């Protein structure tokens, strides 16, 4: 009996030992398998991330090809309308769409730089795009000068070129190639995703199995504690291995969570970029609309203000009530003129007169103007104004932009607080700030500690007519005007704001590296204000002025104004007529000309007339420059901006008239004979 009991005990002990051995071997095998699965999961996740990146690259290429095709189509459609209507507003649409297509093509070149097959197709597409641009230049140029028949003929010929079909075929090949690559990448992405999910399930099952093995080993270790010390040591080792496996599982789970968060952040960043692109496109479309409206509205305002000013001067000795009504009409017309100038600045159609400007000196010279405008309760502090690079901008427009920002800051601080203006030289990489290209810039920042702006307000802050001020306190064009001026000057604008903490508005203006002129370019005094006081008229021989204006209403108003000031003038509607009158009419000392005219433009007329009559004075009258004239064409001459008053015309005449010298005046030789 005793022997059988001993045998039973020995057999039970041997069975427990075998069970512990089997459990230990199973635990080690599960640990090794778990490590292998963890490694495989990591590799699957890396492959899945790479597949997602390649898919996104393919979508980017397809979106860019579609965008290029759409921009080219819209540009050619706009050119067709421009050829038929000769509307420069439509011509600007063609120009902007063609530029947009070129930018998208440049981005496509960067995106496909590592793909030899696609790179070759993109190079072919670039050649076709450049060739097509040259083919469309001819009808665009004829339409710009209202040469209708040549414009229609060249546009029809351009439509028959082989380049049209070659462009479409090349774009189609690029997109087809990318679609084929995308299909294989999508299959690979699905395979890697399925493999990763399967391995994750396997990993979870193995983790649960490891936990079960650890519990079994622990139970057997406790039951065999008194029998054998070695069994307890083996159980402790198995428990340690199980703990290590749990830590490894936890770490890998944390890595997977971090990868998921990164993917979500990338998706949010992409959505934000798409939203910003849609906002810029919307601003461009509104800018084109406002530029066209302001162009025609300026000519009408020139006639209204000129006629009202003449009537007011004639009626100073007559009925007081009629004079009061005219004053009210003048006030309304002046407000409309100011609104038009803001619209044109936003639309980037306001004629800029750039010059090499020291921004530090400009800001320092505005201290008195700031104090008078902002009031005594606003403390203005300036920093970093020394040692700044020069910038190539319109100085008056830059002053207006900084003053507008200061007034907005004052309103945000409820008329009391500290306003900081800082400036610094900065070097930007491509795309670091908005759409600014890589290069050197001067950053001028206006900082306030006011109420700040919410995210919704910041998303709409550059929209025209959007304002958070009460009714009657603002037009909503201030920041839109600054946006248009900065972009037209080749710079960028950035806003950083926190609610109840303040706002920072930064203007990035490109550095000017050219030579600095001896005397800065300046506009006529009339351009700085419509209601400035009158100046005494300058007596001249009759007739001494030649007026060139294609709009008969503006021409009639200008001639009436000259007559009111005591001058006699001759008028014509084109550059060819003006050259003929200069040759036939003796004693002309001053040429007053519009900038944009059919046929010969104002700058072309001035170049030809100045070559024949070097001492002839020049006064440009303009309300819109657009594509037909650049600031360099107006350099060195006086400029009077539409709409203008009689007093403004008088000051411009005084500044533009050369000293009296009949020896070189047009027609002087004939007069002497």
HELIX and SHEET records of a PDB file:
HELIX    1   1 UNK A    2  UNK A   85  1                                  84    
HELIX    2   2 UNK A   88  UNK A  111  1                                  24    
HELIX    3   3 UNK A  116  UNK A  144  1                                  29    
HELIX    4   4 UNK A  148  UNK A  159  1                                  12    
HELIX    5   5 UNK A  162  UNK A  223  1                                  62    
HELIX    6   6 UNK A  229  UNK A  314  1                                  86    
HELIX    7   7 UNK A  320  UNK A  346  1                                  27    
HELIX    8   8 UNK A  359  UNK A  364  1                                   6    
HELIX    9   9 UNK A  367  UNK A  374  1                                   8    
HELIX   10  10 UNK A  395  UNK A  412  1                                  18    
HELIX   11  11 UNK A  455  UNK A  460  1                                   6    
HELIX   12  12 UNK A  478  UNK A  488  1                                  11    
HELIX   13  13 UNK A  525  UNK A  528  5                                   4    
HELIX   14  14 UNK A  552  UNK A  564  1                                  13    
HELIX   15  15 UNK A  575  UNK A  584  1                                  10    
HELIX   16  16 UNK A  602  UNK A  612  1                                  11    
HELIX   17  17 UNK A  631  UNK A  634  1                                   4    
HELIX   18  18 UNK A  646  UNK A  656  1                                  11    
HELIX   19  19 UNK A  662  UNK A  664  5                                   3    
HELIX   20  20 UNK A  668  UNK A  672  1                                   5    
SHEET    1   A 2 UNK A 355  UNK A 358  0                                        
SHEET    2   A 2 UNK A 390  UNK A 393 -1                                        
SHEET    1   B 5 UNK A 378  UNK A 383  0                                        
SHEET    2   B 5 UNK A 417  UNK A 428  1                                        
SHEET    3   B 5 UNK A 439  UNK A 448 -1                                        
SHEET    4   B 5 UNK A 502  UNK A 510 -1                                        
SHEET    5   B 5 UNK A 492  UNK A 498 -1                                        
SHEET    1   C 5 UNK A 569  UNK A 572  0                                        
SHEET    2   C 5 UNK A 545  UNK A 548  1                                        
SHEET    3   C 5 UNK A 590  UNK A 594  1                                        
SHEET    4   C 5 UNK A 617  UNK A 622  1                                        
SHEET    5   C 5 UNK A 638  UNK A 641  1                                        
END                                                                             
